[in-house]
Each structure stands twice: as structure tokens, then as C-alpha cells.
Amino acid sequence: MDISKDLFSPSYIRKILEKHSLSLTNRFGQNFLVNQNIARRILEYADLNKKDSVLEIGPGLGTLTFFIADLTQTVFAIEIDRGLARYLKDRAEECGLKNIFILGGDFLKIDPVAVYNFSAPEKVISNFPFNIALKAILRILEEYASVRWITGTVQQEIAERIVAKPGQKNYSYVSVYLQFLSNIRVMDKHISPKNFIPPPEVESSIIKVERVKNELPVEKSVFKRIVKASFRNRRKSLVNNLLALDSRMRKEELEDLIRTHARDVRVRAEKLSVHEFVRLVRELQKLFGR
């Protein structure tokens, strides 16, 4: 199927919305992609093939949906806007596309079983709604074990945050945790707001997230809990943040541990790399297990 220019025309989008009595709302974070070159790049980065089962979050009017379906075995699209979900379902039936499944609902609340009842998705593609992008990516990596790749657009600030390195101001718990679970690349950094309708207030980026293939070196939930606690108060030292995590910890013992793995007992969490956090969590697990 060739990409129709109509799908990327703001006037066409407005016409469809009006014809079907649909409207866009800020609370859903709806910004429709209107640049077909960017759409093509997203699909190219996703490296789709006919054996793929794809989960799409926030398909909108189906700008990407129908072309994903043409390139893959199955696409399961979750759309929070019930009116748009009905439109997409009707359009898929009109086009005779039997490998598109549309579910109306909030991705953050839908039980993954509802998706797995149809198929186990290996890839996720999304023009992520700005208001849920980070939470959606985290949920995919935590609850959709079959997903190996995530490709899509997020606001530039989110992209910079999830690939941030130690010492950078936007390096945070989320940076560490996502880099622990996956390998992340920013494929296109600066995507102008004019490529969307309505235009957002900030630039976007295309990211590609690959789940770590090997077994995780420490238990995921423990790592998350400790790293989150480490960043709880960025003005406090790592020692002081971690002391509040478990009453069994003794300050002297924790200082010795930090000195061994981070050299400076006054170090703050934002100075530690993901690998240093892994080593630290391993040792802390020993303390918790006393």
C-alpha cells in the first residue's frame, strides 16, 4: 500500500474529524503526524517484516496503522478516544484489512491479557501521546515481556532524559532504570512542531528502544526500588537517601559500601553510572538478606 498524501493533509484531517463528529482534546495528548517522510522513517527504523505482530499505542486516524498492517502479520492498536477507535475499526473493515484489531481504552489501564488474547507483540510503534509517553514505555518494558523493540516519537525533553549520562542535569532515576532494562537510541533528535496537528509547544524526537536480551544481572523490582530511592532528594548524598530505604541499614556500613563502589561517601546519585548502580544493588541485596 502506498502512503496516501491525504492522510498527511491537515485539511483532510479536519474534514474527517468534522464528518465523523470527532474532536481532539488536550487531556489525551493528541498530536497527529502530518509529515509522510517522518512516518516513513519511523517505519524504516522499526524494521518491520511479514512475521511481525505489532502493538500500536494512540493510532489516531490511522496514519501509521494501515501501513504497519500492510508490512506485518498483525497490528493491535489501542486508542483512548472511543470515537477515533470506532472510526478506525470501521475504516479497517471498509478496506478489507483483517489483520488490524482496534481496542478502545487507556493503554495505561488495559490489562495486557486483552492484547495477548490476540497475539504476543514483538514490536511497539507509536506517535506517543505526550502525556503518557514515559509511563507507556516503562509499562511496555515491565509488563509486555514479548516486546523486543519500541519505535516512535516522544517529546525531545523525554528523549534527552532517557538517554542522559551521569553528571548531566536531566540524568534521573528514569534514565538509570530504562538504560538498565534496554538499549536506547535517539534516531532523529529535532522534529519541528509544524509536523503535527495541532502543533505541540515543543520539538519531538524519534527513539528506538531495544530490550536487553540477556538475563538481568539483578532483580528488576529491587533495582528499581533502590535507584528510585537514591534519587529521592537530589540535594542529598546517596548515603542519606539510601538510609531512609531500610531501617536495618547502618550508616557506617553503608558509607563503607559507597566508598568501595563510588570512592566518595558524599557522592550523589546523579554521579553513578548504570553499571555502578548494578554493583551497588548487588551489595545492598546482601545487606537486605541478612
LOROTOR-823449 format. One record per residue: residue number from 0; x, y, z of N, C-alpha, C in turn. Coordinates in steps of 0.1 Angstrom, whole numbers, plus 5000, padded with zeros to 4 digits. Each point is the difference from the previous one (the first is absolute). Layout:
<pts>
<pt NUM,<X,Y,Z>,<X,Y,Z>,<X,Y,Z>>;
...
</pts>
This chain:
<pts>
<pt 0,<5008,4988,5000>,<4992,5012,5000>,<5009,5012,5000>>;
<pt 1,<4998,5010,4991>,<5007,5012,4999>,<4994,5010,5011>>;
<pt 2,<5009,5007,5006>,<4995,5010,5009>,<4993,5011,4993>>;
<pt 3,<4987,5002,5004>,<4992,5011,4993>,<5004,5013,5006>>;
<pt 4,<5001,5010,4992>,<5003,5013,5004>,<4989,5006,5008>>;
<pt 5,<4987,4995,4997>,<4989,5005,5008>,<5001,4998,5015>>;
<pt 6,<5006,4989,5004>,<5001,4997,5014>,<5009,5010,5007>>;
<pt 7,<5008,5007,4993>,<5009,5010,5006>,<4996,5014,4997>>;
<pt 8,<4988,5002,4996>,<4995,5013,4996>,<4992,5006,5012>>;
<pt 9,<5004,5011,5006>,<4992,5006,5011>,<4985,5002,4996>>;
<pt 10,<4998,5005,4987>,<4986,5002,4996>,<4992,4987,4999>>;
<pt 11,<5007,4990,4996>,<4993,4987,4999>,<4996,4995,5014>>;
<pt 12,<5010,5001,5009>,<4997,4996,5014>,<4989,5008,5006>>;
<pt 13,<4999,5013,4998>,<4989,5008,5005>,<4987,4995,4994>>;
<pt 14,<5000,4997,4987>,<4988,4995,4993>,<4995,4987,5006>>;
<pt 15,<5009,4991,5003>,<4996,4987,5006>,<4995,5002,5014>>;
<pt 16,<5006,5009,5008>,<4996,5002,5013>,<4986,5006,5000>>;
<pt 17,<4998,5009,4991>,<4986,5007,4999>,<4990,4990,4995>>;
<pt 18,<5003,4992,4990>,<4991,4991,4994>,<4995,4990,5010>>;
<pt 19,<5009,4995,5009>,<4996,4990,5010>,<4998,5005,5014>>;
<pt 20,<4998,5014,5001>,<4997,5006,5012>,<5011,4997,5011>>;
<pt 21,<5012,5001,4996>,<5011,4997,5009>,<5008,5013,5003>>;
<pt 22,<5006,5000,5012>,<5008,5012,5004>,<5012,4996,5008>>;
<pt 23,<5010,5008,5000>,<5012,4997,5007>,<5000,5007,5014>>;
<pt 24,<5005,4993,5010>,<5000,5006,5013>,<5014,5000,5006>>;
<pt 25,<5004,5010,5008>,<5013,5001,5006>,<5002,4989,5010>>;
<pt 26,<4990,4995,5007>,<5002,4990,5010>,<5005,4987,4995>>;
<pt 27,<4997,4998,4987>,<5005,4987,4993>,<5014,5002,4994>>;
<pt 28,<5005,5012,5000>,<5013,5002,4994>,<5001,4998,4985>>;
<pt 29,<4989,5003,4993>,<4999,4997,4986>,<5007,5010,4991>>;
<pt 30,<5010,4995,4993>,<5007,5008,4990>,<5003,4991,4988>>;
<pt 31,<4992,5002,4989>,<5001,4991,4988>,<5012,5003,4991>>;
<pt 32,<5007,4990,4996>,<5012,5002,4992>,<4995,5003,4985>>;
<pt 33,<5005,5011,4994>,<4996,5004,4987>,<5012,5001,4990>>;
<pt 34,<5011,4993,5004>,<5011,5000,4991>,<5003,4986,4996>>;
<pt 35,<4998,4996,4987>,<5001,4987,4996>,<5015,4995,5000>>;
<pt 36,<5009,5009,4998>,<5015,4996,5001>,<5003,4995,5014>>;
<pt 37,<4995,5007,5010>,<5003,4995,5014>,<4993,4987,5002>>;
<pt 38,<4988,4998,4995>,<4992,4988,5001>,<5009,4988,4994>>;
<pt 39,<5005,5003,4988>,<5008,4990,4993>,<5012,4996,5009>>;
<pt 40,<5006,5010,5006>,<5012,4997,5008>,<4997,4992,5012>>;
<pt 41,<4989,5003,5006>,<4996,4992,5012>,<4998,4985,4996>>;
<pt 42,<4994,4998,4988>,<4997,4986,4996>,<5014,4993,4996>>;
<pt 43,<5009,5008,4994>,<5013,4995,4996>,<5008,4996,5013>>;
<pt 44,<5000,5009,5010>,<5007,4997,5012>,<4994,4988,5007>>;
<pt 45,<4987,4997,4999>,<4994,4989,5006>,<5004,4987,4994>>;
<pt 46,<5005,5000,4988>,<5005,4988,4993>,<4989,4989,5000>>;
<pt 47,<4989,5004,4994>,<4988,4990,5000>,<5002,4989,4990>>;
<pt 48,<4993,4989,5003>,<5000,4989,4990>,<4986,4993,5002>>;
<pt 49,<4997,4991,4990>,<4987,4994,5000>,<4997,4990,5011>>;
<pt 50,<5010,4997,5008>,<4998,4991,5011>,<4997,5008,5013>>;
<pt 51,<5002,5013,5000>,<4998,5008,5012>,<4986,5002,5005>>;
<pt 52,<4998,5000,5013>,<4988,5004,5006>,<5003,5013,5008>>;
<pt 53,<4993,5010,4996>,<5003,5014,5005>,<4989,5005,5009>>;
<pt 54,<5004,5006,5011>,<4991,5008,5009>,<5001,5015,4997>>;
<pt 55,<4990,5006,4996>,<5000,5015,4998>,<4992,5007,5011>>;
<pt 56,<5006,5010,5006>,<4994,5008,5010>,<4996,5014,4995>>;
<pt 57,<4987,5003,5001>,<4996,5013,4996>,<5000,5002,4985>>;
<pt 58,<4993,4991,4992>,<5001,5001,4985>,<4993,5012,4994>>;
<pt 59,<4991,5007,5008>,<4994,5012,4994>,<4991,4996,4988>>;
<pt 60,<5002,5006,4989>,<4992,4997,4988>,<5006,4989,4991>>;
<pt 61,<5011,4994,5005>,<5005,4988,4993>,<5011,5004,4991>>;
<pt 62,<5007,5012,5001>,<5010,5004,4992>,<5011,4989,4998>>;
<pt 63,<5004,4994,5011>,<5010,4989,4999>,<4993,4986,5000>>;
<pt 64,<4989,4999,5006>,<4993,4987,5002>,<4999,4991,4987>>;
<pt 65,<4994,5006,4990>,<4997,4993,4988>,<5013,4996,4992>>;
<pt 66,<5010,5007,5002>,<5013,4997,4993>,<5008,4990,5008>>;
<pt 67,<4998,5000,5013>,<5006,4989,5008>,<4994,4987,4997>>;
<pt 68,<4986,5000,4998>,<4993,4988,4997>,<5004,4995,4986>>;
<pt 69,<5004,5008,4991>,<5004,4996,4987>,<5013,4993,5000>>;
<pt 70,<5008,5003,5011>,<5014,4996,5000>,<5002,4988,5010>>;
<pt 71,<4990,4997,5008>,<5001,4990,5011>,<4989,4990,5000>>;
<pt 72,<5001,4991,5009>,<4989,4989,5001>,<4988,5006,5008>>;
<pt 73,<5002,5007,5011>,<4990,5005,5008>,<5003,5014,5006>>;
<pt 74,<4990,5008,5001>,<5002,5013,5008>,<4988,5001,5009>>;
<pt 75,<5003,5002,5013>,<4990,5001,5010>,<5001,5015,5005>>;
<pt 76,<4990,5008,4997>,<5001,5014,5004>,<4991,5004,5011>>;
<pt 77,<5006,5007,5010>,<4992,5004,5012>,<4998,5015,4999>>;
<pt 78,<4987,5004,5000>,<4997,5015,4999>,<4991,5004,5011>>;
<pt 79,<5004,5010,5008>,<4992,5004,5011>,<4988,5007,4996>>;
<pt 80,<5000,5007,4989>,<4988,5008,4995>,<4991,4990,4993>>;
<pt 81,<4988,4997,5007>,<4991,4990,4995>,<4995,5003,4986>>;
<pt 82,<4998,5013,4997>,<4995,5004,4987>,<5010,4997,4989>>;
<pt 83,<5013,5003,5003>,<5010,4996,4990>,<5001,4985,4999>>;
<pt 84,<4999,4993,5011>,<5001,4985,4999>,<4989,4994,4991>>;
<pt 85,<4988,5006,5001>,<4989,4995,4992>,<5002,5003,4985>>;
<pt 86,<5006,5013,4998>,<5003,5004,4986>,<5010,4990,4994>>;
<pt 87,<5011,4997,5008>,<5010,4991,4995>,<4995,4986,4997>>;
<pt 88,<4992,4995,5009>,<4994,4987,4998>,<4992,4999,4987>>;
<pt 89,<4992,5011,4998>,<4991,5000,4988>,<5009,5001,4988>>;
<pt 90,<5010,5008,5000>,<5009,5002,4988>,<5007,4988,4997>>;
<pt 91,<5005,4993,5010>,<5007,4987,4997>,<4991,4990,4993>>;
<pt 92,<4987,4999,5005>,<4990,4991,4994>,<4998,5005,4985>>;
<pt 93,<4998,5013,4998>,<4998,5005,4986>,<5011,4996,4991>>;
<pt 94,<5013,5000,5005>,<5011,4997,4992>,<5003,4985,4999>>;
<pt 95,<4992,4992,5007>,<5002,4986,5000>,<5012,4995,5006>>;
<pt 96,<5005,5007,5010>,<5012,4997,5007>,<4997,4991,5012>>;
<pt 97,<5003,4988,5000>,<4996,4991,5011>,<5011,4998,5010>>;
<pt 98,<5011,5006,4998>,<5011,4998,5010>,<5002,5013,5009>>;
<pt 99,<4989,5008,5000>,<5000,5012,5009>,<4990,4998,5011>>;
<pt 100,<5004,5001,5012>,<4991,4999,5012>,<5000,5013,5008>>;
<pt 101,<4989,5006,5002>,<4999,5012,5007>,<4994,4998,5014>>;
<pt 102,<5006,5006,5010>,<4994,4999,5013>,<4999,5014,5006>>;
<pt 103,<4988,5004,5004>,<4998,5013,5006>,<5003,5000,5015>>;
<pt 104,<5009,5009,5005>,<5003,5000,5014>,<5013,5006,5002>>;
<pt 105,<5003,5002,5013>,<5013,5006,5005>,<5011,4990,5001>>;
<pt 106,<5010,5001,4992>,<5011,4990,5000>,<5006,4998,5014>>;
<pt 107,<5000,5010,5008>,<5006,4999,5014>,<4991,4992,5009>>;
<pt 108,<4987,4998,4996>,<4991,4993,5009>,<4996,4986,4994>>;
<pt 109,<5002,4998,4988>,<4995,4988,4993>,<5009,4988,5005>>;
<pt 110,<4994,4989,5003>,<5007,4988,5004>,<5007,4994,4988>>;
<pt 111,<5013,4998,5001>,<5008,4994,4989>,<4993,4987,4994>>;
<pt 112,<4993,4993,5009>,<4993,4988,4995>,<4991,5003,4988>>;
<pt 113,<4994,5012,5000>,<4991,5004,4989>,<5007,5000,4987>>;
<pt 114,<5013,5004,5000>,<5009,5000,4988>,<5004,4986,4997>>;
<pt 115,<5005,4992,5010>,<5005,4987,4998>,<4990,4990,4995>>;
<pt 116,<4987,5003,5003>,<4989,4992,4995>,<5000,4999,4985>>;
<pt 117,<5005,5011,4993>,<5001,5000,4986>,<5014,4995,4995>>;
<pt 118,<5010,5006,5005>,<5014,4995,4996>,<5010,5006,5010>>;
<pt 119,<5012,4995,5000>,<5011,5005,5008>,<5008,5010,4992>>;
<pt 120,<4999,5013,5002>,<5007,5009,4992>,<5015,5000,5002>>;
<pt 121,<5008,5000,4989>,<5014,5001,5001>,<5005,5014,4999>>;
<pt 122,<4992,5009,4994>,<5005,5014,4998>,<4988,5009,5004>>;
<pt 123,<5004,5012,5005>,<4991,5011,5002>,<5003,5012,4991>>;
<pt 124,<4990,5005,4994>,<5002,5013,4992>,<4990,5010,5005>>;
<pt 125,<5004,5012,5002>,<4991,5010,5005>,<5005,5014,4998>>;
<pt 126,<4991,5009,4996>,<5001,5014,5001>,<4995,5003,5014>>;
<pt 127,<5009,4998,5010>,<4995,4999,5014>,<4993,5013,5004>>;
<pt 128,<4988,4999,5006>,<4993,5012,5005>,<5010,5006,5011>>;
<pt 129,<5002,5013,4999>,<5010,5006,5009>,<4997,4997,5015>>;
<pt 130,<4987,5000,5004>,<4997,4999,5014>,<5002,4986,5006>>;
<pt 131,<5003,4990,4992>,<5002,4986,5005>,<5013,4994,4995>>;
<pt 132,<5008,5007,4992>,<5011,4993,4993>,<5009,4992,5010>>;
<pt 133,<5005,5007,5010>,<5010,4993,5009>,<4993,4989,5008>>;
<pt 134,<4988,5002,5005>,<4993,4989,5007>,<4998,4988,4991>>;
<pt 135,<4996,5003,4987>,<4997,4990,4990>,<5013,4991,4998>>;
<pt 136,<5011,5007,4997>,<5012,4992,4998>,<5004,4992,5012>>;
<pt 137,<4999,5005,5012>,<5003,4993,5012>,<4991,4988,5001>>;
<pt 138,<4987,5002,4997>,<4990,4989,5001>,<5003,4989,4990>>;
<pt 139,<5004,5003,4988>,<5003,4990,4990>,<5012,4992,5005>>;
<pt 140,<5010,5006,5004>,<5012,4992,5004>,<4998,4992,5013>>;
<pt 141,<4991,5004,5008>,<4997,4993,5013>,<4989,4989,4998>>;
<pt 142,<4990,5002,4991>,<4989,4991,5000>,<4998,4993,4987>>;
<pt 143,<5006,5004,4989>,<4999,4993,4987>,<5013,4993,4997>>;
<pt 144,<5002,4989,5005>,<5012,4993,4999>,<5004,4996,4986>>;
<pt 145,<4990,4998,4991>,<5003,4996,4987>,<5005,5011,4991>>;
<pt 146,<4999,5013,5004>,<5004,5011,4992>,<5015,5002,5001>>;
<pt 147,<5006,4999,4988>,<5015,5002,4999>,<5004,5014,4996>>;
<pt 148,<4992,5007,4992>,<5003,5013,4995>,<4989,5010,5002>>;
<pt 149,<5003,5012,5003>,<4990,5011,5000>,<5006,5011,4991>>;
<pt 150,<4992,5005,4991>,<5004,5010,4991>,<4989,5011,4999>>;
<pt 151,<5004,5013,5001>,<4989,5010,4999>,<5005,5014,5004>>;
<pt 152,<4991,5009,5000>,<5003,5014,5003>,<4996,5003,5015>>;
<pt 153,<5009,5008,5006>,<4997,5005,5013>,<5005,5014,5000>>;
<pt 154,<4995,5008,5010>,<5005,5014,5001>,<5016,4999,5002>>;
<pt 155,<5006,5010,4995>,<5015,5000,5000>,<5006,4999,5014>>;
<pt 156,<4993,5007,5009>,<5004,5000,5014>,<5001,4986,5006>>;
<pt 157,<4990,4992,4997>,<4999,4986,5004>,<5011,4992,4994>>;
<pt 158,<5003,5002,4987>,<5011,4993,4993>,<5013,5003,5007>>;
<pt 159,<5002,5013,5003>,<5013,5004,5006>,<5001,4994,5014>>;
<pt 160,<4989,4999,5007>,<5000,4995,5014>,<5004,4985,5000>>;
<pt 161,<4994,4992,4991>,<5002,4986,5001>,<5013,4995,4995>>;
<pt 162,<5007,5009,4993>,<5014,4996,4995>,<5011,5008,5008>>;
<pt 163,<4996,5008,5010>,<5009,5008,5007>,<5011,4992,5007>>;
<pt 164,<5012,5006,5002>,<5011,4993,5006>,<5003,5006,5014>>;
<pt 165,<5008,4993,5008>,<5003,5005,5013>,<5006,5014,5000>>;
<pt 166,<4995,5008,5009>,<5005,5014,5001>,<4992,5010,4992>>;
<pt 167,<4992,4995,4991>,<4992,5010,4992>,<4987,5003,5008>>;
<pt 168,<4995,5012,4999>,<4990,5005,5008>,<4987,4992,4999>>;
<pt 169,<4997,4994,4988>,<4988,4993,4999>,<5002,4985,5002>>;
<pt 170,<5011,4996,5005>,<5003,4986,5004>,<4992,4997,5013>>;
<pt 171,<4991,4990,5000>,<4991,4997,5011>,<4998,4986,5002>>;
<pt 172,<4991,4997,5009>,<4996,4986,5003>,<4995,4993,4987>>;
<pt 173,<4992,5007,4992>,<4995,4995,4988>,<5011,4996,4990>>;
<pt 174,<5010,5009,4999>,<5011,4998,4991>,<5007,4987,5004>>;
<pt 175,<5003,4998,5012>,<5007,4988,5005>,<4992,4988,4998>>;
<pt 176,<4987,5000,5004>,<4992,4988,4999>,<4997,4996,4986>>;
<pt 177,<4997,5009,4991>,<4998,4997,4986>,<5012,4994,4993>>;
<pt 178,<5012,5006,5004>,<5012,4996,4994>,<5005,4986,5005>>;
<pt 179,<4995,4997,5012>,<5002,4987,5006>,<4992,4989,4993>>;
<pt 180,<4987,5004,4996>,<4992,4991,4993>,<5002,4999,4985>>;
<pt 181,<5006,5010,4994>,<5000,5001,4985>,<5012,5008,4995>>;
<pt 182,<5002,4998,4987>,<5009,5009,4993>,<4992,5010,4992>>;
<pt 183,<5003,5013,5002>,<4992,5010,4994>,<5008,5009,4990>>;
<pt 184,<4994,5003,4989>,<5007,5009,4990>,<4990,5011,4996>>;
<pt 185,<5005,5012,4999>,<4992,5011,4994>,<5003,5000,4985>>;
<pt 186,<4991,4996,4992>,<5002,4999,4986>,<4999,5014,4992>>;
<pt 187,<4990,5008,5004>,<4999,5013,4995>,<4997,5009,5012>>;
<pt 188,<5008,5010,5002>,<4999,5008,5013>,<4991,5011,4999>>;
<pt 189,<5000,5008,4989>,<4993,5012,4998>,<4988,4999,4990>>;
<pt 190,<4988,4998,5005>,<4989,4999,4991>,<4991,5012,5004>>;
<pt 191,<4998,5009,4991>,<4993,5013,5002>,<4985,4997,5003>>;
<pt 192,<4994,5009,5009>,<4986,4999,5003>,<4991,5001,4988>>;
<pt 193,<5005,5006,4989>,<4992,5002,4988>,<4997,4987,4993>>;
<pt 194,<5006,4989,5004>,<4998,4987,4994>,<4988,4993,5006>>;
<pt 195,<4993,5007,5009>,<4989,4994,5007>,<4988,5009,5000>>;
<pt 196,<4988,4995,5001>,<4988,5008,5001>,<4992,4994,5012>>;
<pt 197,<4996,5009,5010>,<5005,5013,5001>,<5015,5000,5004>>;
<pt 198,<5007,5011,4997>,<5014,5000,5003>,<5003,5000,5015>>;
<pt 199,<5008,4992,5005>,<5003,5000,5015>,<5009,5013,5002>>;
<pt 200,<5003,5002,5013>,<5008,5012,5004>,<5015,4997,4999>>;
<pt 201,<5003,4988,4999>,<5015,4996,5000>,<5003,4991,4989>>;
<pt 202,<5013,4999,4997>,<5005,4991,4990>,<4999,4985,5004>>;
<pt 203,<5000,4991,4991>,<4999,4986,5002>,<5013,4993,4996>>;
<pt 204,<5001,4987,5003>,<5011,4992,4996>,<4994,4986,4997>>;
<pt 205,<5007,4993,4991>,<4997,4986,4997>,<5010,4991,5008>>;
<pt 206,<4995,4991,5008>,<5009,4992,5008>,<4998,4985,4996>>;
<pt 207,<5010,4992,5002>,<4999,4986,4998>,<5006,4993,5013>>;
<pt 208,<4991,4992,5006>,<5004,4993,5013>,<5000,4985,4998>>;
<pt 209,<5012,4994,5003>,<5001,4986,4999>,<5002,4994,5014>>;
<pt 210,<4991,4990,5003>,<5000,4994,5013>,<5014,4992,5001>>;
<pt 211,<5006,5001,5012>,<5012,4992,5002>,<4997,4985,4998>>;
<pt 212,<5008,4994,4992>,<4998,4986,4996>,<5004,4990,5012>>;
<pt 213,<5011,5003,5006>,<5005,4991,5010>,<4992,5001,5013>>;
<pt 214,<5001,4990,5009>,<4994,5000,5013>,<5005,5012,5008>>;
<pt 215,<4991,5007,5007>,<5004,5012,5007>,<5009,4996,5012>>;
<pt 216,<5011,5008,5003>,<5010,4996,5010>,<4994,5000,5014>>;
<pt 217,<4990,5008,5003>,<4994,5001,5013>,<4984,5000,4997>>;
<pt 218,<4993,4997,5011>,<4986,4999,4999>,<4994,5014,4997>>;
<pt 219,<4991,5001,4990>,<4995,5012,4994>,<4993,5009,5011>>;
<pt 220,<4991,4994,5008>,<4993,5008,5010>,<5009,5006,5011>>;
<pt 221,<5010,4992,5003>,<5009,5005,5011>,<5009,5011,4994>>;
<pt 222,<5004,4998,4988>,<5008,5011,4993>,<4992,5013,5000>>;
<pt 223,<4988,4999,4995>,<4991,5011,4999>,<4998,5008,5013>>;
<pt 224,<4998,4992,5011>,<4997,5005,5013>,<5012,5008,5005>>;
<pt 225,<5012,4994,4999>,<5012,5006,5005>,<5004,5013,4992>>;
<pt 226,<4999,4999,4987>,<5004,5011,4992>,<4990,5012,5002>>;
<pt 227,<4987,4997,5001>,<4990,5010,5003>,<5003,5007,5013>>;
<pt 228,<5003,4992,5010>,<5003,5006,5013>,<5013,5008,4999>>;
<pt 229,<5010,4996,4992>,<5012,5007,4999>,<4999,5015,4995>>;
<pt 230,<4989,5001,4991>,<4998,5014,4994>,<4989,5007,5007>>;
<pt 231,<4995,4995,5012>,<4988,5006,5006>,<5002,5015,5003>>;
<pt 232,<5012,5003,5005>,<5003,5014,5003>,<5013,5003,4993>>;
<pt 233,<5000,5007,4989>,<5013,5002,4992>,<5010,5008,5008>>;
<pt 234,<4996,5007,5010>,<5010,5009,5007>,<5006,4992,5012>>;
<pt 235,<4995,4988,5002>,<5006,4992,5011>,<5010,4990,4994>>;
<pt 236,<5009,4996,5008>,<5010,4990,4996>,<4993,4986,4998>>;
<pt 237,<5007,4992,4992>,<4995,4986,4998>,<4998,4993,5013>>;
<pt 238,<5009,5002,5009>,<4999,4993,5014>,<4988,5004,5007>>;
<pt 239,<4997,5013,5001>,<4988,5005,5007>,<4987,4996,4993>>;
<pt 240,<5000,4999,4987>,<4988,4996,4994>,<4997,4985,5002>>;
<pt 241,<5011,4992,5000>,<4998,4986,5002>,<4997,4996,5014>>;
<pt 242,<5005,5008,5010>,<4997,4997,5014>,<4985,4999,5003>>;
<pt 243,<4993,5008,4992>,<4985,5001,5002>,<4993,4988,4994>>;
<pt 244,<5007,4992,4992>,<4995,4989,4993>,<4997,4988,5009>>;
<pt 245,<5009,4997,5010>,<4998,4988,5008>,<5006,5003,5014>>;
<pt 246,<4992,4998,5010>,<5004,5003,5014>,<5011,4991,5004>>;
<pt 247,<5003,4988,4993>,<5010,4991,5004>,<5014,5005,4997>>;
<pt 248,<5001,5011,4991>,<5012,5005,4995>,<5007,5008,5011>>;
<pt 249,<5013,4998,5002>,<5008,5008,5009>,<5009,5010,4991>>;
<pt 250,<5000,5012,5005>,<5007,5011,4992>,<5015,4996,4997>>;
<pt 251,<5007,4995,5010>,<5014,4997,4998>,<5002,4989,4990>>;
<pt 252,<4991,4990,5000>,<5001,4989,4991>,<4997,5005,4986>>;
<pt 253,<4990,5008,4999>,<4996,5006,4987>,<5011,5009,4994>>;
<pt 254,<5006,5008,5009>,<5011,5008,4995>,<5012,4992,4995>>;
<pt 255,<5003,4989,5007>,<5011,4991,4995>,<4996,4995,4986>>;
<pt 256,<4988,4996,4998>,<4996,4995,4988>,<5001,5010,4988>>;
<pt 257,<4995,5012,5003>,<5001,5011,4990>,<5014,5004,4997>>;
<pt 258,<5008,5000,5010>,<5014,5003,4998>,<5007,4990,4991>>;
<pt 259,<4996,4987,5002>,<5006,4990,4992>,<4996,5001,4985>>;
<pt 260,<4987,5003,4998>,<4995,4999,4986>,<4999,5014,4994>>;
<pt 261,<5001,5011,5007>,<4999,5013,4994>,<5011,5009,5005>>;
<pt 262,<5009,4995,5009>,<5012,5008,5004>,<4997,5011,5010>>;
<pt 263,<4989,5007,4998>,<4997,5012,5008>,<4987,4998,5008>>;
<pt 264,<5000,5000,5013>,<4988,4997,5008>,<4990,5012,4999>>;
<pt 265,<5004,5011,4995>,<4991,5011,4998>,<4994,5001,4986>>;
<pt 266,<5003,4990,4992>,<4995,5000,4986>,<4985,5000,5000>>;
<pt 267,<4994,5006,4989>,<4986,5000,4998>,<4997,4990,4989>>;
<pt 268,<4987,4997,4999>,<4996,4989,4991>,<5003,5004,4986>>;
<pt 269,<4999,5012,4996>,<5001,5004,4986>,<5015,4998,4995>>;
<pt 270,<5009,4997,5009>,<5014,4998,4995>,<5003,4985,4997>>;
<pt 271,<4991,4991,5004>,<5002,4986,4998>,<4995,4995,4986>>;
<pt 272,<5007,4992,4993>,<4996,4994,4988>,<4991,4988,5002>>;
<pt 273,<4993,4995,4990>,<4991,4989,5001>,<5008,4988,5005>>;
<pt 274,<5012,4998,4995>,<5008,4988,5005>,<5004,5001,5014>>;
<pt 275,<5003,5013,5005>,<5003,5002,5014>,<4988,4997,5009>>;
<pt 276,<4988,5004,4995>,<4988,4997,5007>,<4998,4985,5001>>;
<pt 277,<5002,4993,4990>,<4999,4985,5000>,<5009,4994,5011>>;
<pt 278,<5012,5004,5000>,<5009,4995,5010>,<4996,5003,5014>>;
<pt 279,<4995,5013,5002>,<4995,5004,5013>,<4988,4992,5004>>;
<pt 280,<4991,4998,4991>,<4987,4993,5003>,<5004,4985,5004>>;
<pt 281,<5009,4994,4994>,<5005,4987,5003>,<5004,4999,5015>>;
<pt 282,<5008,5010,5004>,<5005,5000,5014>,<4989,5003,5010>>;
<pt 283,<4991,5009,4996>,<4989,5004,5009>,<4990,4988,5002>>;
<pt 284,<4999,4992,4989>,<4991,4988,5002>,<5006,4991,5010>>;
<pt 285,<5013,4999,5001>,<5006,4992,5011>,<4997,5005,5014>>;
<pt 286,<5000,5014,5001>,<4996,5006,5013>,<4985,4997,5003>>;
<pt 287,<4992,5001,4990>,<4985,4998,5002>,<4998,4985,5004>>;
<pt 288,<5009,4991,4996>,<4997,4986,5002>,<5006,4995,5013>>;
<pt 289,<5006,5009,5008>,<5006,4995,5013>,<4989,4994,5009>>;
</pts>
